[in-house]
Amino acid sequence: GRRRRTRCRKCEACLRTECGECHFCKDMKKFGGPGRMKQSCIMRQCIAPVLPHTAVCLVCGEAGKEDTVEEEEGKFNLMLMECSICNEIIHPGCLKIKESEGVVNDELPNCWECPKCN
């Protein structure tokens, strides 16, 4: 299935404490609920969820390698990017399609419309 994104742990929402009042909080065992929903507090919904650290490139099977290079251009090619349409996770540099460009989504980290879908 599709791997869910995980919270960034840095944004304002991630850093808040649980409100204890919303329907997700009321469901939590710690607030006396049954704990069935398994959802985070409404006030803590991350605004920039990141790819899970287990994510790997569909082509080469490796994780993001952007830390291995200095220049920005090279970083992008070695970063894991997830297509918002086909959900494939890939290093742009591993894509053999070069004719059309992917369109990067600035709202979500590591998110784009890959060249295949574009």
C-alpha positions, 0 to 999 in steps of 0.5 A: 500500500502507500506509505504514509508520511510522518510528522516533521516534528519541527513545525508549530503544530508538531510542537504543540501539546495535545488539547485533550478536548477534540474528538481525537484526544477524547478517543485516546487511552491517556484521556480515558477513551478507547484508543481506536482512532489512532489519530493525533490531536486536531491541534497537532496535525503536521503542516509539512509531513515528511517521507518516512525514514524507511522510504527508498527509491523505486529504481535503485532501492536506496534512501535519499543521498542529498547529504553526499553532495554540496551543490544544490543542483546535485542535491535535488537529483539525489533527494527522494521525491514522491509523485503526488499523482502516481505516488512513486518515490524516486531519486530524480537522477534515477529517472530515465525520462529527461524530456519532460520536467517534474513539477515540484510542489512547494507546499509539501517536502519531497513532493512533486508531479513526476515527469511521467505524470506531467 
